[in-house]
Amino acid sequence: TVLSVIGGEAMNLPISLLVFDKTKSTFMAALIMVCGMLPDIILPIFIAPVIDKGTKKKWIVGLDALMAVIYLIMGIYVLNNDFAYGAYIVFTLVIGTISVFYRLAYEAWFPDIIPVGFEQKGYAISGTIYPLITIVMSPVATFLYEKTSISNLFFLVSVISFLSVLVESLIREI
């Protein structure tokens, strides 16, 4: 699950930088960032009941697999096509929406994977790792954006998401 955070959410900043580099528009770059956050504002109320009806592990593994495929497709698309602002808007909205589903499924599944008696430590570690990874990965993603192509970043996130699927499929509920 930490692998998913590393890949998915850290990409909003490099995509926003790419949009600014290509368009020289701070508004268009900011709109990318807003599209990444908008699903978090609107969707949780509607999605939570849907998540509660399914198996959380299947949601998480399936969503990571979907993310791996979407990032792979976007990497191939970017590699073979010129800059298309609309594609980045749609991509950011789709990834933001998937992230809402993922986060809700993870929060619902997390209590089932913490051993009895370790709940407080589990929540403390989770509450520390998530913000720390998010804070650290934005500068790392920005550094990588400066050093490699955006298509390579998409491919990297696709690989990270696939590794996340492998790790998550090994997790057993307690």
Backbone bond lengths (Angstrom), bond angles and torsions (degrees), N, CA, C in turn:
res aa  C-N    CA-C-N  psi(-1)  N-CA   C-N-CA  omega(-1)  CA-C   N-CA-C  phi
1 T - - - 1.450 - - 1.518 111.68 -
2 V 1.328 117.46 -34.56 1.462 120.17 175.67 1.528 108.98 -63.78
3 L 1.332 117.35 -35.56 1.454 120.78 178.02 1.519 111.43 -59.96
4 S 1.319 117.42 -37.74 1.459 120.84 179.14 1.515 111.57 -65.68
5 V 1.318 116.35 -40.46 1.462 120.59 178.06 1.519 109.61 -63.18
6 I 1.329 116.33 -42.60 1.457 120.57 -179.76 1.521 109.90 -57.99
7 G 1.303 116.05 -45.51 1.456 119.16 -176.37 1.502 114.92 -79.10
8 G 1.303 117.10 -59.75 1.450 121.40 -168.85 1.505 116.62 -64.20
9 E 1.277 117.60 -59.55 1.458 120.50 -171.70 1.517 113.25 -75.69
10 A 1.314 117.62 -24.24 1.459 120.05 -179.24 1.526 112.01 -73.25
11 M 1.316 118.51 -13.98 1.462 121.34 -176.89 1.521 113.58 -78.62
12 N 1.323 119.01 -17.10 1.465 119.84 -179.19 1.531 111.64 -59.70
13 L 1.313 116.98 -40.53 1.463 119.79 -178.35 1.530 112.50 -67.78
14 P 1.340 120.23 -49.38 1.466 118.47 178.03 1.534 112.76 -62.06
15 I 1.319 117.02 -35.74 1.468 118.89 178.08 1.519 109.72 -65.80
16 S 1.314 116.45 -41.89 1.460 120.36 177.11 1.533 111.00 -61.90
17 L 1.322 116.98 -40.72 1.472 120.66 177.17 1.527 111.06 -64.58
18 L 1.319 116.54 -40.83 1.464 120.65 177.35 1.524 110.45 -60.34
19 V 1.327 116.04 -46.29 1.464 120.23 179.56 1.525 109.96 -60.28
20 F 1.318 117.06 -42.79 1.462 119.42 178.40 1.529 111.03 -64.29
21 D 1.342 116.67 -43.13 1.465 120.09 179.33 1.530 111.67 -60.40
22 K 1.323 116.89 -38.98 1.469 121.11 -176.50 1.526 112.86 -81.31
23 T 1.339 116.93 -34.83 1.466 120.20 -173.00 1.524 113.69 -106.09
24 K 1.313 116.85 -21.21 1.480 123.11 -173.56 1.534 111.55 59.88
25 S 1.308 116.28 24.28 1.461 121.70 -179.17 1.526 109.96 -112.77
26 T 1.322 115.97 116.13 1.466 119.30 176.62 1.520 110.39 -67.78
27 F 1.330 117.44 -32.19 1.462 120.93 178.57 1.527 110.95 -62.99
28 M 1.329 116.41 -47.59 1.469 119.41 -179.40 1.530 111.28 -65.45
29 A 1.331 116.66 -37.09 1.463 120.32 177.31 1.528 110.43 -66.67
30 A 1.317 116.90 -41.36 1.464 120.71 178.54 1.518 111.07 -66.63
31 L 1.320 116.98 -35.48 1.466 120.96 178.82 1.533 111.28 -61.37
32 I 1.320 116.32 -35.24 1.474 120.49 175.16 1.522 109.83 -61.49
33 M 1.314 116.88 -45.94 1.466 121.02 179.16 1.533 110.55 -62.22
34 V 1.314 116.93 -41.71 1.468 121.26 178.96 1.525 110.20 -63.49
35 C 1.322 117.08 -42.04 1.473 120.35 179.02 1.527 111.47 -62.06
36 G 1.318 116.99 -31.25 1.457 120.48 177.10 1.523 112.49 -71.89
37 M 1.345 116.59 -28.54 1.472 121.13 -177.59 1.526 113.31 -97.03
38 L 1.315 118.01 -24.18 1.461 122.06 -174.84 1.531 113.86 -55.78
39 P 1.325 118.86 -44.33 1.469 117.91 178.41 1.533 113.25 -59.02
40 D 1.338 117.89 -31.64 1.463 121.26 178.24 1.524 112.31 -64.82
41 I 1.297 116.56 -27.28 1.458 121.06 -178.27 1.521 111.58 -83.30
42 I 1.319 116.30 -38.78 1.457 121.29 -171.18 1.530 114.01 -94.48
43 L 1.306 118.00 -43.96 1.462 121.91 -165.18 1.530 118.72 -80.89
44 P 1.319 121.23 -30.94 1.470 118.80 -172.34 1.530 115.00 -53.30
45 I 1.298 118.59 -37.52 1.464 121.33 -179.23 1.529 111.11 -61.98
46 F 1.318 116.38 -37.52 1.460 120.89 -177.22 1.523 112.93 -84.89
47 I 1.318 116.65 -29.64 1.464 121.25 -174.11 1.526 112.96 -84.40
48 A 1.309 118.27 -33.57 1.470 121.51 -175.02 1.529 113.02 -51.83
49 P 1.333 120.04 -45.78 1.475 118.58 178.96 1.529 112.99 -64.07
50 V 1.311 117.38 -32.82 1.466 120.89 178.64 1.525 109.89 -67.59
51 I 1.310 116.78 -43.38 1.469 121.46 179.17 1.526 110.50 -62.64
52 D 1.322 117.51 -40.98 1.462 121.32 -177.70 1.525 112.91 -62.76
53 K 1.317 117.79 -24.38 1.465 120.72 -177.97 1.523 113.17 -81.98
54 G 1.320 118.08 -16.52 1.452 120.75 -176.14 1.513 112.78 -108.06
55 T 1.320 115.14 175.84 1.458 122.14 174.83 1.519 108.27 -79.18
56 K 1.329 115.62 121.64 1.464 120.51 -174.27 1.526 112.61 -61.65
57 K 1.318 117.05 -41.45 1.465 119.97 -179.56 1.529 110.81 -61.87
58 K 1.335 117.03 -41.12 1.467 119.71 178.54 1.525 110.90 -63.88
59 W 1.331 116.62 -39.77 1.460 120.35 176.60 1.527 110.09 -59.07
60 I 1.321 116.39 -49.86 1.461 121.12 -174.66 1.526 111.20 -64.94
61 V 1.311 117.19 -49.06 1.458 120.75 -179.71 1.533 110.08 -64.20
62 G 1.317 117.03 -43.28 1.462 120.79 179.17 1.519 113.15 -64.01
63 L 1.320 116.11 -41.65 1.470 119.57 179.72 1.526 111.77 -68.05
64 D 1.326 116.90 -37.32 1.465 118.73 176.04 1.526 111.15 -67.05
65 A 1.315 117.01 -38.72 1.464 120.04 176.45 1.532 110.17 -63.18
66 L 1.322 116.09 -42.57 1.464 120.70 177.30 1.528 110.81 -61.69
67 M 1.326 116.75 -42.82 1.468 120.39 178.13 1.529 110.82 -62.31
68 A 1.325 116.99 -41.85 1.466 120.05 179.54 1.527 110.15 -59.44
69 V 1.317 116.54 -43.46 1.460 120.96 -179.84 1.532 110.84 -67.19
70 I 1.325 117.51 -44.41 1.469 120.75 -179.32 1.522 110.91 -63.12
71 Y 1.329 117.92 -43.20 1.457 120.19 178.23 1.531 111.15 -65.44
72 L 1.320 117.30 -37.99 1.458 120.74 176.74 1.529 110.56 -62.77
73 I 1.334 116.29 -46.63 1.465 120.80 179.02 1.529 110.41 -61.60
74 M 1.329 116.89 -43.71 1.467 120.14 -179.94 1.524 110.55 -64.85
75 G 1.330 117.64 -38.56 1.464 120.47 177.21 1.521 111.56 -61.58
76 I 1.320 116.16 -44.27 1.464 120.69 177.89 1.525 110.59 -65.00
77 Y 1.329 116.18 -42.81 1.465 121.03 179.25 1.531 110.80 -59.58
78 V 1.322 116.26 -49.53 1.464 121.17 -177.83 1.530 110.84 -64.39
79 L 1.309 116.28 -36.34 1.459 121.21 179.90 1.529 111.58 -64.58
80 N 1.323 116.70 -34.16 1.463 121.38 -172.62 1.527 115.18 -105.29
81 N 1.331 118.54 -0.97 1.465 121.18 -176.50 1.521 110.66 -133.35
82 D 1.321 114.20 158.91 1.459 120.10 174.03 1.522 109.33 -72.94
83 F 1.324 115.58 168.55 1.459 122.61 178.91 1.535 109.93 -58.55
84 A 1.336 115.80 129.72 1.468 122.04 177.17 1.525 107.56 -134.98
85 Y 1.322 115.17 106.28 1.460 120.83 -175.82 1.525 112.17 -56.52
86 G 1.304 117.37 -42.34 1.468 121.73 -179.45 1.525 112.89 -58.75
87 A 1.329 115.85 -36.75 1.470 119.75 178.53 1.522 110.73 -63.83
88 Y 1.324 116.97 -38.66 1.460 120.70 179.32 1.535 111.54 -71.15
89 I 1.315 116.61 -35.94 1.472 120.17 176.46 1.528 109.69 -62.96
90 V 1.324 116.90 -50.27 1.465 121.03 -179.99 1.530 109.98 -61.69
91 F 1.323 116.97 -45.97 1.458 121.37 179.83 1.533 111.24 -57.19
92 T 1.328 116.40 -47.32 1.466 120.86 -178.15 1.518 111.39 -64.50
93 L 1.323 117.20 -40.01 1.470 119.97 176.76 1.528 111.66 -64.99
94 V 1.322 116.70 -42.29 1.470 120.81 -179.88 1.523 110.52 -64.63
95 I 1.315 117.41 -47.67 1.469 120.87 179.90 1.527 110.29 -64.53
96 G 1.325 117.42 -39.59 1.465 120.78 177.06 1.522 111.78 -61.94
97 T 1.327 116.36 -39.86 1.463 120.79 178.51 1.525 111.21 -66.99
98 I 1.322 116.38 -45.15 1.465 120.23 177.80 1.523 110.03 -61.06
99 S 1.317 116.92 -38.86 1.469 121.00 179.85 1.520 112.08 -62.90
100 V 1.327 117.28 -34.99 1.474 120.29 176.97 1.521 109.71 -65.02
101 F 1.326 117.26 -47.72 1.467 120.85 177.11 1.525 109.86 -57.45
102 Y 1.331 115.78 -46.32 1.457 121.25 -177.04 1.520 111.43 -61.50
103 R 1.318 115.91 -48.99 1.469 120.34 -177.17 1.526 111.17 -62.25
104 L 1.316 117.11 -42.02 1.467 119.90 178.98 1.530 111.19 -66.59
105 A 1.327 117.12 -41.09 1.467 120.07 178.27 1.522 110.72 -64.68
106 Y 1.324 116.52 -41.15 1.461 120.55 179.40 1.530 110.88 -64.19
107 E 1.327 116.88 -45.61 1.471 120.05 179.89 1.525 111.59 -63.16
108 A 1.323 117.30 -32.42 1.459 120.63 177.87 1.531 111.66 -77.34
109 W 1.319 117.38 -30.50 1.463 121.86 -177.81 1.518 112.51 -85.11
110 F 1.306 117.84 -29.97 1.462 122.66 -173.94 1.525 113.93 -51.11
111 P 1.340 119.82 -45.88 1.473 118.35 179.51 1.530 113.79 -61.37
112 D 1.328 117.12 -24.70 1.467 120.89 -179.01 1.524 113.42 -79.89
113 I 1.327 117.37 -12.50 1.467 119.23 -177.86 1.532 112.94 -109.57
114 I 1.327 116.56 0.16 1.466 120.29 176.95 1.523 108.51 -91.96
115 P 1.334 117.98 127.31 1.465 120.04 178.24 1.540 111.31 -61.93
116 V 1.315 115.57 146.95 1.457 121.19 178.31 1.528 109.35 -57.77
117 G 1.318 115.82 133.63 1.450 121.81 -179.10 1.517 114.16 93.92
118 F 1.325 116.62 -11.91 1.462 120.82 -179.10 1.523 112.24 -113.65
119 E 1.312 116.75 15.53 1.457 121.05 -175.99 1.531 112.09 -59.17
120 Q 1.322 116.87 -46.85 1.457 120.49 -177.28 1.529 110.95 -63.14
121 K 1.324 116.82 -44.04 1.458 120.33 178.44 1.528 110.91 -65.70
122 G 1.310 116.17 -41.07 1.466 120.38 179.63 1.517 112.27 -60.65
123 Y 1.325 116.44 -46.57 1.464 119.82 179.10 1.524 111.30 -68.17
124 A 1.339 117.54 -35.75 1.463 120.73 178.58 1.528 110.77 -64.51
125 I 1.321 116.22 -43.93 1.468 120.27 179.58 1.523 110.45 -66.43
126 S 1.322 116.53 -46.09 1.463 120.48 179.13 1.522 111.27 -61.68
127 G 1.314 116.59 -41.80 1.460 121.40 -179.85 1.513 113.08 -67.84
128 T 1.323 116.90 -20.20 1.458 121.40 178.37 1.521 111.42 -91.90
129 I 1.322 116.71 -42.93 1.461 121.00 -174.94 1.522 111.91 -66.35
130 Y 1.314 118.21 -46.37 1.468 120.84 -174.03 1.525 112.23 -58.60
131 P 1.338 119.46 -52.90 1.471 117.81 179.21 1.530 112.72 -65.93
132 L 1.319 116.92 -35.26 1.452 120.60 -179.50 1.535 110.40 -64.11
133 I 1.318 116.54 -46.94 1.466 120.88 178.91 1.526 110.42 -62.15
134 T 1.319 116.41 -42.42 1.457 120.45 179.96 1.524 111.12 -62.14
135 I 1.313 116.90 -42.38 1.468 121.26 -179.68 1.526 110.96 -68.51
136 V 1.312 117.46 -40.39 1.460 121.41 -177.03 1.529 111.40 -74.28
137 M 1.324 117.40 -37.70 1.456 119.79 -172.25 1.520 114.32 -73.72
138 S 1.316 119.13 -25.58 1.468 119.00 177.96 1.525 111.87 -63.49
139 P 1.333 119.19 -48.21 1.475 117.62 175.67 1.536 113.04 -64.82
140 V 1.333 116.91 -35.86 1.462 119.47 178.77 1.526 109.79 -64.25
141 A 1.333 116.91 -44.99 1.462 120.63 178.57 1.527 110.87 -63.05
142 T 1.316 116.97 -37.88 1.461 120.67 177.71 1.529 110.59 -66.07
143 F 1.317 117.03 -42.27 1.463 121.40 176.45 1.530 110.11 -59.99
144 L 1.334 116.45 -46.48 1.464 120.04 179.68 1.525 111.37 -63.70
145 Y 1.331 116.49 -36.05 1.469 120.72 177.85 1.531 110.55 -59.80
146 E 1.330 116.37 -38.29 1.461 120.59 179.54 1.529 112.19 -72.86
147 K 1.329 117.14 -25.57 1.464 120.92 -173.04 1.532 114.06 -99.01
148 T 1.321 118.09 -18.73 1.462 120.38 -176.20 1.531 109.13 -141.88
149 S 1.293 115.72 175.11 1.471 119.80 -179.49 1.528 110.49 -79.50
150 I 1.319 115.66 157.87 1.468 120.60 178.93 1.523 110.29 -64.77
151 S 1.325 117.42 -32.26 1.476 119.13 178.06 1.525 110.23 -63.97
152 N 1.323 117.55 -38.61 1.466 119.86 176.82 1.523 111.36 -64.48
153 L 1.325 117.29 -35.68 1.472 120.33 175.90 1.521 110.66 -63.97
154 F 1.326 116.21 -42.13 1.469 118.86 177.57 1.527 110.99 -62.46
155 F 1.326 116.90 -42.54 1.468 120.29 177.84 1.523 111.33 -63.10
156 L 1.325 116.98 -41.08 1.466 121.57 178.22 1.525 110.88 -61.10
157 V 1.320 116.97 -45.82 1.465 120.35 179.84 1.523 110.24 -65.84
158 S 1.317 117.56 -34.94 1.461 120.85 176.56 1.527 110.48 -61.55
159 V 1.320 116.98 -44.81 1.469 121.59 178.27 1.525 110.45 -63.99
160 I 1.337 116.55 -43.97 1.466 120.50 178.85 1.528 110.83 -61.18
161 S 1.325 116.66 -41.86 1.470 120.02 178.58 1.526 111.14 -64.99
162 F 1.326 116.77 -39.32 1.459 120.03 177.29 1.532 110.83 -64.22
163 L 1.333 117.36 -41.74 1.471 120.36 176.16 1.523 110.75 -61.67
164 S 1.309 115.75 -37.06 1.458 120.60 177.14 1.526 110.98 -61.67
165 V 1.323 116.61 -40.40 1.470 120.88 176.91 1.519 110.08 -59.77
166 L 1.315 116.79 -44.50 1.463 120.51 179.65 1.523 111.96 -62.19
167 V 1.322 116.49 -45.06 1.473 120.68 -179.85 1.526 110.56 -65.69
168 E 1.319 116.96 -47.24 1.465 120.87 -177.17 1.522 112.82 -64.94
169 S 1.321 116.53 -32.37 1.462 118.67 179.84 1.534 111.42 -68.55
170 L 1.324 117.55 -17.69 1.469 121.39 178.72 1.533 112.50 -88.31
171 I 1.314 117.96 -12.86 1.462 121.71 -177.90 1.519 109.18 -72.99
172 R 1.326 115.28 133.78 1.461 120.64 177.04 1.520 109.54 -116.07
173 E 1.317 114.13 142.69 1.463 119.25 176.63 1.514 109.18 -74.02
174 I 1.334 115.03 147.56 1.458 120.26 -178.63 1.516 110.00 -100.10
